[in-house]
């Protein structure tokens, strides 16, 4: 019986530098409010799927969507402000 093996290296290397860099961790930390808001929206949508639609679920989804939009706006404004030289708008 012939065994089939790959000739290429593994896609994920087992190197000591596989940990995220501080810049990557800072980027994740900067985006954390948006990530949390999106998780809350997803949670509200999943909860609404489990039962018949009602006004409370619709309100919860609407508020979660608004939080996502607010977090996206704040992240975009922060990113745009960081790109402006001298910090002036």
N, CA, C and O atoms as a CHARMM CRD file, in Angstrom:
* protein
*
  356
    1    1 UNK  N      0.84500  -1.17600   0.00000 PROA 1      0.00000
    2    1 UNK  CA     0.00000   0.00000   0.00000 PROA 1      0.00000
    3    1 UNK  C      0.88600   1.23300   0.00000 PROA 1      0.00000
    4    1 UNK  O      1.79700   1.35100   0.81900 PROA 1      0.00000
    5    2 UNK  N      0.62100   2.13900  -0.91000 PROA 2      0.00000
    6    2 UNK  CA     1.38400   3.37900  -0.99600 PROA 2      0.00000
    7    2 UNK  C      0.67900   4.46600  -0.20000 PROA 2      0.00000
    8    2 UNK  O     -0.53200   4.65100  -0.32500 PROA 2      0.00000
    9    3 UNK  N      1.43200   5.17500   0.60700 PROA 3      0.00000
   10    3 UNK  CA     0.87800   6.27100   1.38500 PROA 3      0.00000
   11    3 UNK  C      1.04000   7.57000   0.61500 PROA 3      0.00000
   12    3 UNK  O      2.08500   7.82700   0.01700 PROA 3      0.00000
   13    4 UNK  N      0.01200   8.37100   0.63700 PROA 4      0.00000
   14    4 UNK  CA     0.05400   9.66400  -0.03500 PROA 4      0.00000
   15    4 UNK  C      0.49500  10.70500   0.98700 PROA 4      0.00000
   16    4 UNK  O     -0.14100  10.86400   2.02900 PROA 4      0.00000
   17    5 UNK  N      1.56800  11.40400   0.69300 PROA 5      0.00000
   18    5 UNK  CA     2.07400  12.43800   1.58400 PROA 5      0.00000
   19    5 UNK  C      2.27000  13.72000   0.78600 PROA 5      0.00000
   20    5 UNK  O      2.42600  13.69100  -0.43500 PROA 5      0.00000
   21    6 UNK  N      2.26100  14.84000   1.49100 PROA 6      0.00000
   22    6 UNK  CA     2.48000  16.11100   0.82200 PROA 6      0.00000
   23    6 UNK  C      3.96200  16.40200   0.73500 PROA 6      0.00000
   24    6 UNK  O      4.74100  16.01800   1.60700 PROA 6      0.00000
   25    7 UNK  N      4.33400  17.07600  -0.31700 PROA 7      0.00000
   26    7 UNK  CA     5.72800  17.43400  -0.52300 PROA 7      0.00000
   27    7 UNK  C      5.98700  18.83500   0.02100 PROA 7      0.00000
   28    7 UNK  O      7.12400  19.17400   0.34900 PROA 7      0.00000
   29    8 UNK  N      4.93200  19.65300   0.11800 PROA 8      0.00000
   30    8 UNK  CA     5.08200  21.02800   0.57500 PROA 8      0.00000
   31    8 UNK  C      5.18400  21.09400   2.08400 PROA 8      0.00000
   32    8 UNK  O      4.80100  20.16700   2.79800 PROA 8      0.00000
   33    9 UNK  N      5.71500  22.22700   2.55500 PROA 9      0.00000
   34    9 UNK  CA     5.74700  22.47400   3.99400 PROA 9      0.00000
   35    9 UNK  C      4.34100  22.75000   4.48700 PROA 9      0.00000
   36    9 UNK  O      3.44400  23.08100   3.71100 PROA 9      0.00000
   37   10 UNK  N      4.16800  22.61000   5.77400 PROA 10     0.00000
   38   10 UNK  CA     2.86400  22.88200   6.37400 PROA 10     0.00000
   39   10 UNK  C      2.50700  24.35600   6.19500 PROA 10     0.00000
   40   10 UNK  O      3.38700  25.21600   6.17700 PROA 10     0.00000
   41   11 UNK  N      1.23100  24.63600   6.06700 PROA 11     0.00000
   42   11 UNK  CA     0.77300  26.01400   5.89600 PROA 11     0.00000
   43   11 UNK  C      1.06400  26.83400   7.14900 PROA 11     0.00000
   44   11 UNK  O      1.49900  27.98200   7.05600 PROA 11     0.00000
   45   12 UNK  N      0.83000  26.25600   8.30000 PROA 12     0.00000
   46   12 UNK  CA     1.10400  26.93900   9.56200 PROA 12     0.00000
   47   12 UNK  C      2.44000  26.43600  10.08400 PROA 12     0.00000
   48   12 UNK  O      2.57500  25.27600  10.47300 PROA 12     0.00000
   49   13 UNK  N      3.39700  27.30400  10.08700 PROA 13     0.00000
   50   13 UNK  CA     4.72700  26.90900  10.54700 PROA 13     0.00000
   51   13 UNK  C      4.76300  26.82600  12.06600 PROA 13     0.00000
   52   13 UNK  O      4.10800  27.60900  12.75400 PROA 13     0.00000
   53   14 UNK  N      5.50200  25.91000  12.56500 PROA 14     0.00000
   54   14 UNK  CA     5.66100  25.77500  14.00900 PROA 14     0.00000
   55   14 UNK  C      6.94300  26.48000  14.41800 PROA 14     0.00000
   56   14 UNK  O      7.95100  25.85000  14.73400 PROA 14     0.00000
   57   15 UNK  N      6.87700  27.79900  14.40300 PROA 15     0.00000
   58   15 UNK  CA     8.03900  28.61600  14.72700 PROA 15     0.00000
   59   15 UNK  C      7.78500  29.34900  16.03400 PROA 15     0.00000
   60   15 UNK  O      6.63500  29.53700  16.43000 PROA 15     0.00000
   61   16 UNK  N      8.84000  29.76000  16.69700 PROA 16     0.00000
   62   16 UNK  CA     8.64100  30.49900  17.95000 PROA 16     0.00000
   63   16 UNK  C      8.01400  31.87700  17.75000 PROA 16     0.00000
   64   16 UNK  O      7.47900  32.45600  18.69600 PROA 16     0.00000
   65   17 UNK  N      8.07500  32.40000  16.53800 PROA 17     0.00000
   66   17 UNK  CA     7.51700  33.73300  16.28900 PROA 17     0.00000
   67   17 UNK  C      6.07500  33.67400  15.79700 PROA 17     0.00000
   68   17 UNK  O      5.64000  34.56100  15.06300 PROA 17     0.00000
   69   18 UNK  N      5.33900  32.66200  16.18300 PROA 18     0.00000
   70   18 UNK  CA     3.95500  32.52700  15.75500 PROA 18     0.00000
   71   18 UNK  C      3.01100  33.39700  16.58600 PROA 18     0.00000
   72   18 UNK  O      1.85500  33.57800  16.20500 PROA 18     0.00000
   73   19 UNK  N      3.47200  33.93200  17.69700 PROA 19     0.00000
   74   19 UNK  CA     2.66600  34.80600  18.55000 PROA 19     0.00000
   75   19 UNK  C      2.41200  36.14100  17.84600 PROA 19     0.00000
   76   19 UNK  O      3.24200  36.58300  17.05100 PROA 19     0.00000
   77   20 UNK  N      1.28200  36.78800  18.12600 PROA 20     0.00000
   78   20 UNK  CA     1.02400  38.09100  17.50200 PROA 20     0.00000
   79   20 UNK  C      1.99400  39.15400  18.02300 PROA 20     0.00000
   80   20 UNK  O      2.45200  39.11000  19.16500 PROA 20     0.00000
   81   21 UNK  N      2.28200  40.09600  17.14700 PROA 21     0.00000
   82   21 UNK  CA     3.18500  41.17800  17.53600 PROA 21     0.00000
   83   21 UNK  C      2.43000  42.19400  18.37200 PROA 21     0.00000
   84   21 UNK  O      1.20200  42.15700  18.45300 PROA 21     0.00000
   85   22 UNK  N      3.17400  43.10700  18.99700 PROA 22     0.00000
   86   22 UNK  CA     2.49300  44.13900  19.79200 PROA 22     0.00000
   87   22 UNK  C      1.64900  45.04800  18.91500 PROA 22     0.00000
   88   22 UNK  O      0.61000  45.53400  19.36200 PROA 22     0.00000
   89   23 UNK  N      2.06700  45.29000  17.68300 PROA 23     0.00000
   90   23 UNK  CA     1.26200  46.11900  16.78100 PROA 23     0.00000
   91   23 UNK  C     -0.06300  45.43300  16.45900 PROA 23     0.00000
   92   23 UNK  O     -1.10500  46.08600  16.40300 PROA 23     0.00000
   93   24 UNK  N     -0.02300  44.12300  16.24800 PROA 24     0.00000
   94   24 UNK  CA    -1.26000  43.38700  15.97500 PROA 24     0.00000
   95   24 UNK  C     -2.17500  43.38000  17.19600 PROA 24     0.00000
   96   24 UNK  O     -3.39000  43.52500  17.06100 PROA 24     0.00000
   97   25 UNK  N     -1.60300  43.21400  18.37700 PROA 25     0.00000
   98   25 UNK  CA    -2.41000  43.24800  19.59600 PROA 25     0.00000
   99   25 UNK  C     -3.00900  44.63200  19.82500 PROA 25     0.00000
  100   25 UNK  O     -4.14400  44.74200  20.29000 PROA 25     0.00000
  101   26 UNK  N     -2.25800  45.69200  19.50500 PROA 26     0.00000
  102   26 UNK  CA    -2.78900  47.05200  19.62500 PROA 26     0.00000
  103   26 UNK  C     -3.94100  47.27900  18.65100 PROA 26     0.00000
  104   26 UNK  O     -4.92500  47.93500  18.99200 PROA 26     0.00000
  105   27 UNK  N     -3.81800  46.73200  17.42500 PROA 27     0.00000
  106   27 UNK  CA    -4.89000  46.86900  16.44200 PROA 27     0.00000
  107   27 UNK  C     -6.15200  46.14200  16.90800 PROA 27     0.00000
  108   27 UNK  O     -7.26100  46.65000  16.74200 PROA 27     0.00000
  109   28 UNK  N     -5.98300  44.96600  17.48500 PROA 28     0.00000
  110   28 UNK  CA    -7.13200  44.22000  18.01000 PROA 28     0.00000
  111   28 UNK  C     -7.77200  44.98200  19.15800 PROA 28     0.00000
  112   28 UNK  O     -8.99600  45.06800  19.25700 PROA 28     0.00000
  113   29 UNK  N     -6.93300  45.53100  20.02100 PROA 29     0.00000
  114   29 UNK  CA    -7.43900  46.30500  21.16300 PROA 29     0.00000
  115   29 UNK  C     -8.19700  47.54000  20.69500 PROA 29     0.00000
  116   29 UNK  O     -9.19600  47.93000  21.30000 PROA 29     0.00000
  117   30 UNK  N     -7.72100  48.15200  19.61800 PROA 30     0.00000
  118   30 UNK  CA    -8.39500  49.32600  19.06400 PROA 30     0.00000
  119   30 UNK  C     -9.76600  48.95900  18.49100 PROA 30     0.00000
  120   30 UNK  O    -10.71000  49.74400  18.58500 PROA 30     0.00000
  121   31 UNK  N     -9.87400  47.77100  17.90100 PROA 31     0.00000
  122   31 UNK  CA   -11.12300  47.33300  17.27900 PROA 31     0.00000
  123   31 UNK  C    -12.05400  46.59200  18.23800 PROA 31     0.00000
  124   31 UNK  O    -13.14800  46.19700  17.83600 PROA 31     0.00000
  125   32 UNK  N    -11.65500  46.39600  19.47400 PROA 32     0.00000
  126   32 UNK  CA   -12.44900  45.60300  20.41900 PROA 32     0.00000
  127   32 UNK  C    -13.86300  46.14000  20.64800 PROA 32     0.00000
  128   32 UNK  O    -14.78100  45.32600  20.74400 PROA 32     0.00000
  129   33 UNK  N    -14.10400  47.46300  20.74200 PROA 33     0.00000
  130   33 UNK  CA   -15.49700  47.91900  20.88800 PROA 33     0.00000
  131   33 UNK  C    -16.37800  47.50500  19.70400 PROA 33     0.00000
  132   33 UNK  O    -17.54200  47.15200  19.89300 PROA 33     0.00000
  133   34 UNK  N    -15.83200  47.54700  18.49400 PROA 34     0.00000
  134   34 UNK  CA   -16.59300  47.12200  17.31500 PROA 34     0.00000
  135   34 UNK  C    -16.83800  45.61900  17.35500 PROA 34     0.00000
  136   34 UNK  O    -17.94100  45.16700  17.04700 PROA 34     0.00000
  137   35 UNK  N    -15.84100  44.84900  17.72400 PROA 35     0.00000
  138   35 UNK  CA   -15.99300  43.39500  17.80000 PROA 35     0.00000
  139   35 UNK  C    -17.06800  43.02800  18.81900 PROA 35     0.00000
  140   35 UNK  O    -17.90700  42.16500  18.56200 PROA 35     0.00000
  141   36 UNK  N    -17.03900  43.68200  19.96700 PROA 36     0.00000
  142   36 UNK  CA   -18.03300  43.41300  21.01300 PROA 36     0.00000
  143   36 UNK  C    -19.43700  43.78400  20.54200 PROA 36     0.00000
  144   36 UNK  O    -20.39400  43.05100  20.79400 PROA 36     0.00000
  145   37 UNK  N    -19.56000  44.92300  19.85800 PROA 37     0.00000
  146   37 UNK  CA   -20.87100  45.34800  19.36200 PROA 37     0.00000
  147   37 UNK  C    -21.39500  44.37000  18.30900 PROA 37     0.00000
  148   37 UNK  O    -22.58900  44.07400  18.28400 PROA 37     0.00000
  149   38 UNK  N    -20.52000  43.86900  17.44500 PROA 38     0.00000
  150   38 UNK  CA   -20.95600  42.91300  16.42700 PROA 38     0.00000
  151   38 UNK  C    -21.36600  41.58500  17.05800 PROA 38     0.00000
  152   38 UNK  O    -22.31300  40.95000  16.59400 PROA 38     0.00000
  153   39 UNK  N    -20.67500  41.16300  18.09600 PROA 39     0.00000
  154   39 UNK  CA   -21.05500  39.93000  18.80100 PROA 39     0.00000
  155   39 UNK  C    -22.42000  40.10400  19.46900 PROA 39     0.00000
  156   39 UNK  O    -23.24400  39.18900  19.45600 PROA 39     0.00000
  157   40 UNK  N    -22.65500  41.28100  20.05100 PROA 40     0.00000
  158   40 UNK  CA   -23.96500  41.55100  20.67200 PROA 40     0.00000
  159   40 UNK  C    -25.08100  41.53600  19.62700 PROA 40     0.00000
  160   40 UNK  O    -26.16700  41.01700  19.88700 PROA 40     0.00000
  161   41 UNK  N    -24.81700  42.10300  18.44800 PROA 41     0.00000
  162   41 UNK  CA   -25.80900  42.08100  17.37200 PROA 41     0.00000
  163   41 UNK  C    -26.10100  40.65400  16.93600 PROA 41     0.00000
  164   41 UNK  O    -27.25800  40.27800  16.75200 PROA 41     0.00000
  165   42 UNK  N    -25.06200  39.87300  16.77600 PROA 42     0.00000
  166   42 UNK  CA   -25.25100  38.47900  16.38100 PROA 42     0.00000
  167   42 UNK  C    -26.04000  37.71000  17.44100 PROA 42     0.00000
  168   42 UNK  O    -26.89700  36.89100  17.11100 PROA 42     0.00000
  169   43 UNK  N    -25.75200  37.97200  18.69200 PROA 43     0.00000
  170   43 UNK  CA   -26.47600  37.33400  19.78500 PROA 43     0.00000
  171   43 UNK  C    -27.96100  37.70900  19.75500 PROA 43     0.00000
  172   43 UNK  O    -28.82800  36.85900  19.95900 PROA 43     0.00000
  173   44 UNK  N    -28.24000  38.98000  19.50100 PROA 44     0.00000
  174   44 UNK  CA   -29.63800  39.42200  19.42500 PROA 44     0.00000
  175   44 UNK  C    -30.35400  38.76900  18.24400 PROA 44     0.00000
  176   44 UNK  O    -31.51700  38.38500  18.35700 PROA 44     0.00000
  177   45 UNK  N    -29.66500  38.64500  17.11900 PROA 45     0.00000
  178   45 UNK  CA   -30.28400  38.02100  15.95000 PROA 45     0.00000
  179   45 UNK  C    -30.54000  36.54000  16.17400 PROA 45     0.00000
  180   45 UNK  O    -31.58000  36.02000  15.77000 PROA 45     0.00000
  181   46 UNK  N    -29.59800  35.85700  16.81600 PROA 46     0.00000
  182   46 UNK  CA   -29.78600  34.42800  17.09300 PROA 46     0.00000
  183   46 UNK  C    -30.92500  34.21400  18.07700 PROA 46     0.00000
  184   46 UNK  O    -31.72000  33.28700  17.92400 PROA 46     0.00000
  185   47 UNK  N    -31.00300  35.07700  19.09100 PROA 47     0.00000
  186   47 UNK  CA   -32.08800  34.97000  20.06600 PROA 47     0.00000
  187   47 UNK  C    -33.44000  35.17000  19.38900 PROA 47     0.00000
  188   47 UNK  O    -34.40400  34.47800  19.71600 PROA 47     0.00000
  189   48 UNK  N    -33.51900  36.10600  18.45600 PROA 48     0.00000
  190   48 UNK  CA   -34.78100  36.37800  17.77200 PROA 48     0.00000
  191   48 UNK  C    -35.18000  35.22700  16.84700 PROA 48     0.00000
  192   48 UNK  O    -36.36100  35.07300  16.53500 PROA 48     0.00000
  193   49 UNK  N    -34.23000  34.43000  16.41000 PROA 49     0.00000
  194   49 UNK  CA   -34.55700  33.31100  15.52300 PROA 49     0.00000
  195   49 UNK  C    -35.20500  32.15600  16.27400 PROA 49     0.00000
  196   49 UNK  O    -35.91000  31.34600  15.67100 PROA 49     0.00000
  197   50 UNK  N    -34.97800  32.06900  17.57200 PROA 50     0.00000
  198   50 UNK  CA   -35.46100  30.94000  18.35800 PROA 50     0.00000
  199   50 UNK  C    -36.93300  31.02400  18.73300 PROA 50     0.00000
  200   50 UNK  O    -37.50600  30.04200  19.20500 PROA 50     0.00000
  201   51 UNK  N    -37.54200  32.16500  18.53200 PROA 51     0.00000
  202   51 UNK  CA   -38.94700  32.32500  18.93500 PROA 51     0.00000
  203   51 UNK  C    -39.65300  33.25700  17.95700 PROA 51     0.00000
  204   51 UNK  O    -39.00200  33.90100  17.13500 PROA 51     0.00000
  205   52 UNK  N    -40.96600  33.33200  18.03900 PROA 52     0.00000
  206   52 UNK  CA   -41.70300  34.23400  17.14400 PROA 52     0.00000
  207   52 UNK  C    -41.27100  35.69400  17.37000 PROA 52     0.00000
  208   52 UNK  O    -40.91900  36.09200  18.48000 PROA 52     0.00000
  209   53 UNK  N    -41.31000  36.45500  16.30700 PROA 53     0.00000
  210   53 UNK  CA   -40.88400  37.86000  16.37100 PROA 53     0.00000
  211   53 UNK  C    -41.80200  38.64900  17.30100 PROA 53     0.00000
  212   53 UNK  O    -43.02200  38.48700  17.28600 PROA 53     0.00000
  213   54 UNK  N    -41.18300  39.50400  18.10800 PROA 54     0.00000
  214   54 UNK  CA   -41.95700  40.40000  18.95400 PROA 54     0.00000
  215   54 UNK  C    -41.24700  41.75200  19.01700 PROA 54     0.00000
  216   54 UNK  O    -40.13500  41.90400  18.51100 PROA 54     0.00000
  217   55 UNK  N    -41.89300  42.71300  19.63300 PROA 55     0.00000
  218   55 UNK  CA   -41.36900  44.07900  19.66300 PROA 55     0.00000
  219   55 UNK  C    -40.06800  44.17400  20.46100 PROA 55     0.00000
  220   55 UNK  O    -39.17800  44.93900  20.08900 PROA 55     0.00000
  221   56 UNK  N    -39.94300  43.42500  21.53500 PROA 56     0.00000
  222   56 UNK  CA   -38.72300  43.49200  22.34300 PROA 56     0.00000
  223   56 UNK  C    -37.50000  42.99700  21.57700 PROA 56     0.00000
  224   56 UNK  O    -36.42800  43.59400  21.67000 PROA 56     0.00000
  225   57 UNK  N    -37.65200  41.91300  20.82400 PROA 57     0.00000
  226   57 UNK  CA   -36.53600  41.41700  20.02100 PROA 57     0.00000
  227   57 UNK  C    -36.16200  42.41300  18.93000 PROA 57     0.00000
  228   57 UNK  O    -34.98300  42.64900  18.66700 PROA 57     0.00000
  229   58 UNK  N    -37.17500  42.99100  18.30100 PROA 58     0.00000
  230   58 UNK  CA   -36.90500  43.99200  17.25800 PROA 58     0.00000
  231   58 UNK  C    -36.16500  45.19000  17.84300 PROA 58     0.00000
  232   58 UNK  O    -35.24400  45.71500  17.21800 PROA 58     0.00000
  233   59 UNK  N    -36.55800  45.62000  19.02300 PROA 59     0.00000
  234   59 UNK  CA   -35.90200  46.75000  19.67800 PROA 59     0.00000
  235   59 UNK  C    -34.46100  46.39800  20.05100 PROA 59     0.00000
  236   59 UNK  O    -33.55000  47.21000  19.89000 PROA 59     0.00000
  237   60 UNK  N    -34.27100  45.17300  20.55300 PROA 60     0.00000
  238   60 UNK  CA   -32.92200  44.73700  20.92200 PROA 60     0.00000
  239   60 UNK  C    -32.00100  44.69500  19.70200 PROA 60     0.00000
  240   60 UNK  O    -30.84700  45.11600  19.78300 PROA 60     0.00000
  241   61 UNK  N    -32.50500  44.19000  18.57400 PROA 61     0.00000
  242   61 UNK  CA   -31.71100  44.14300  17.34400 PROA 61     0.00000
  243   61 UNK  C    -31.42400  45.55200  16.84200 PROA 61     0.00000
  244   61 UNK  O    -30.30400  45.84000  16.42200 PROA 61     0.00000
  245   62 UNK  N    -32.40300  46.41700  16.87900 PROA 62     0.00000
  246   62 UNK  CA   -32.22000  47.79900  16.42100 PROA 62     0.00000
  247   62 UNK  C    -31.16200  48.52000  17.25800 PROA 62     0.00000
  248   62 UNK  O    -30.31400  49.23000  16.71800 PROA 62     0.00000
  249   63 UNK  N    -31.21700  48.33300  18.56700 PROA 63     0.00000
  250   63 UNK  CA   -30.22100  48.97400  19.43700 PROA 63     0.00000
  251   63 UNK  C    -28.82900  48.38800  19.20000 PROA 63     0.00000
  252   63 UNK  O    -27.83900  49.11900  19.20600 PROA 63     0.00000
  253   64 UNK  N    -28.75200  47.08600  18.99400 PROA 64     0.00000
  254   64 UNK  CA   -27.45700  46.46200  18.72400 PROA 64     0.00000
  255   64 UNK  C    -26.88500  46.95400  17.40200 PROA 64     0.00000
  256   64 UNK  O    -25.68200  47.19300  17.29400 PROA 64     0.00000
  257   65 UNK  N    -27.75200  47.10900  16.38300 PROA 65     0.00000
  258   65 UNK  CA   -27.29800  47.66100  15.10000 PROA 65     0.00000
  259   65 UNK  C    -26.77100  49.07800  15.26600 PROA 65     0.00000
  260   65 UNK  O    -25.75000  49.44500  14.68500 PROA 65     0.00000
  261   66 UNK  N    -27.47200  49.86700  16.06100 PROA 66     0.00000
  262   66 UNK  CA   -27.01900  51.23700  16.30600 PROA 66     0.00000
  263   66 UNK  C    -25.67000  51.26500  17.01700 PROA 66     0.00000
  264   66 UNK  O    -24.82900  52.11500  16.72500 PROA 66     0.00000
  265   67 UNK  N    -25.46200  50.33600  17.94800 PROA 67     0.00000
  266   67 UNK  CA   -24.16100  50.26300  18.62600 PROA 67     0.00000
  267   67 UNK  C    -23.04900  49.87700  17.64900 PROA 67     0.00000
  268   67 UNK  O    -21.93400  50.39100  17.73700 PROA 67     0.00000
  269   68 UNK  N    -23.35600  48.97200  16.72100 PROA 68     0.00000
  270   68 UNK  CA   -22.36600  48.58800  15.70500 PROA 68     0.00000
  271   68 UNK  C    -22.02700  49.78300  14.83300 PROA 68     0.00000
  272   68 UNK  O    -20.85400  50.04700  14.56600 PROA 68     0.00000
  273   69 UNK  N    -23.04400  50.50700  14.38700 PROA 69     0.00000
  274   69 UNK  CA   -22.79000  51.67200  13.53900 PROA 69     0.00000
  275   69 UNK  C    -21.99400  52.74100  14.27900 PROA 69     0.00000
  276   69 UNK  O    -21.10900  53.37100  13.70000 PROA 69     0.00000
  277   70 UNK  N    -22.30200  52.94600  15.54600 PROA 70     0.00000
  278   70 UNK  CA   -21.56100  53.92000  16.34800 PROA 70     0.00000
  279   70 UNK  C    -20.11200  53.49600  16.51000 PROA 70     0.00000
  280   70 UNK  O    -19.20500  54.31900  16.38500 PROA 70     0.00000
  281   71 UNK  N    -19.88800  52.22200  16.78600 PROA 71     0.00000
  282   71 UNK  CA   -18.52300  51.72500  16.95200 PROA 71     0.00000
  283   71 UNK  C    -17.74300  51.82400  15.64900 PROA 71     0.00000
  284   71 UNK  O    -16.55700  52.15600  15.66200 PROA 71     0.00000
  285   72 UNK  N    -18.39700  51.53900  14.52000 PROA 72     0.00000
  286   72 UNK  CA   -17.72400  51.67400  13.21400 PROA 72     0.00000
  287   72 UNK  C    -17.36900  53.12600  12.94200 PROA 72     0.00000
  288   72 UNK  O    -16.27400  53.42500  12.46500 PROA 72     0.00000
  289   73 UNK  N    -18.29600  54.02700  13.24700 PROA 73     0.00000
  290   73 UNK  CA   -18.03400  55.44600  13.01900 PROA 73     0.00000
  291   73 UNK  C    -16.85600  55.92500  13.86300 PROA 73     0.00000
  292   73 UNK  O    -15.97100  56.62300  13.36900 PROA 73     0.00000
  293   74 UNK  N    -16.85400  55.54200  15.13800 PROA 74     0.00000
  294   74 UNK  CA   -15.76800  55.97300  16.02600 PROA 74     0.00000
  295   74 UNK  C    -14.43300  55.38500  15.58600 PROA 74     0.00000
  296   74 UNK  O    -13.41000  56.06700  15.64600 PROA 74     0.00000
  297   75 UNK  N    -14.42900  54.13100  15.14500 PROA 75     0.00000
  298   75 UNK  CA   -13.19900  53.51400  14.66800 PROA 75     0.00000
  299   75 UNK  C    -12.70900  54.20000  13.39200 PROA 75     0.00000
  300   75 UNK  O    -11.51100  54.43000  13.22900 PROA 75     0.00000
  301   76 UNK  N    -13.63000  54.52400  12.49600 PROA 76     0.00000
  302   76 UNK  CA   -13.25300  55.21800  11.25800 PROA 76     0.00000
  303   76 UNK  C    -12.71000  56.60600  11.55800 PROA 76     0.00000
  304   76 UNK  O    -11.71900  57.03100  10.96400 PROA 76     0.00000
  305   77 UNK  N    -13.35300  57.31100  12.47500 PROA 77     0.00000
  306   77 UNK  CA   -12.87700  58.64500  12.82900 PROA 77     0.00000
  307   77 UNK  C    -11.50700  58.58000  13.49100 PROA 77     0.00000
  308   77 UNK  O    -10.65400  59.43100  13.23900 PROA 77     0.00000
  309   78 UNK  N    -11.29300  57.57900  14.33400 PROA 78     0.00000
  310   78 UNK  CA    -9.98700  57.41900  14.97300 PROA 78     0.00000
  311   78 UNK  C     -8.91400  57.11500  13.94100 PROA 78     0.00000
  312   78 UNK  O     -7.80900  57.65500  14.00900 PROA 78     0.00000
  313   79 UNK  N     -9.24100  56.24100  12.97300 PROA 79     0.00000
  314   79 UNK  CA    -8.28800  55.88000  11.94100 PROA 79     0.00000
  315   79 UNK  C     -7.97300  57.06000  11.04900 PROA 79     0.00000
  316   79 UNK  O     -6.82200  57.26200  10.66200 PROA 79     0.00000
  317   80 UNK  N     -9.00600  57.85300  10.71400 PROA 80     0.00000
  318   80 UNK  CA    -8.79800  59.02500   9.86900 PROA 80     0.00000
  319   80 UNK  C     -7.98600  60.09000  10.60200 PROA 80     0.00000
  320   80 UNK  O     -7.15300  60.76300   9.99500 PROA 80     0.00000
  321   81 UNK  N     -8.22200  60.24400  11.89400 PROA 81     0.00000
  322   81 UNK  CA    -7.49100  61.24400  12.67600 PROA 81     0.00000
  323   81 UNK  C     -6.02700  60.83400  12.81200 PROA 81     0.00000
  324   81 UNK  O     -5.14200  61.68800  12.85800 PROA 81     0.00000
  325   82 UNK  N     -5.77400  59.54300  12.87600 PROA 82     0.00000
  326   82 UNK  CA    -4.39500  59.06600  12.99100 PROA 82     0.00000
  327   82 UNK  C     -3.61600  59.27200  11.69700 PROA 82     0.00000
  328   82 UNK  O     -2.39000  59.37900  11.72400 PROA 82     0.00000
  329   83 UNK  N     -4.32000  59.32800  10.55900 PROA 83     0.00000
  330   83 UNK  CA    -3.65700  59.48500   9.27800 PROA 83     0.00000
  331   83 UNK  C     -3.37600  60.94700   8.93800 PROA 83     0.00000
  332   83 UNK  O     -2.55100  61.22000   8.06600 PROA 83     0.00000
  333   84 UNK  N     -4.03100  61.88400   9.59700 PROA 84     0.00000
  334   84 UNK  CA    -3.84400  63.30600   9.30100 PROA 84     0.00000
  335   84 UNK  C     -2.55500  63.76700   9.95500 PROA 84     0.00000
  336   84 UNK  O     -2.40400  63.64600  11.17100 PROA 84     0.00000
  337   85 UNK  N     -1.60900  64.29900   9.16000 PROA 85     0.00000
  338   85 UNK  CA    -0.36700  64.76600   9.76800 PROA 85     0.00000
  339   85 UNK  C     -0.60700  66.00500  10.62000 PROA 85     0.00000
  340   85 UNK  O     -1.34000  66.90800  10.21700 PROA 85     0.00000
  341   86 UNK  N     -0.00300  66.04700  11.77200 PROA 86     0.00000
  342   86 UNK  CA    -0.14200  67.18900  12.66600 PROA 86     0.00000
  343   86 UNK  C     -1.38000  67.13700  13.52300 PROA 86     0.00000
  344   86 UNK  O     -1.54300  67.98000  14.40500 PROA 86     0.00000
  345   87 UNK  N     -2.25500  66.18300  13.30000 PROA 87     0.00000
  346   87 UNK  CA    -3.43600  66.02600  14.12000 PROA 87     0.00000
  347   87 UNK  C     -4.53600  67.04100  13.83500 PROA 87     0.00000
  348   87 UNK  O     -5.53300  67.07700  14.55600 PROA 87     0.00000
  349   88 UNK  N     -4.38000  67.86300  12.80600 PROA 88     0.00000
  350   88 UNK  CA    -5.40800  68.84800  12.48200 PROA 88     0.00000
  351   88 UNK  C     -6.42500  68.23900  11.53000 PROA 88     0.00000
  352   88 UNK  O     -6.09100  67.39900  10.69400 PROA 88     0.00000
  353   89 UNK  N     -7.64800  68.66800  11.66900 PROA 89     0.00000
  354   89 UNK  CA    -8.69900  68.13200  10.79400 PROA 89     0.00000
  355   89 UNK  C     -8.92100  69.03300   9.61400 PROA 89     0.00000
  356   89 UNK  O     -9.76700  68.74500   8.76800 PROA 89     0.00000
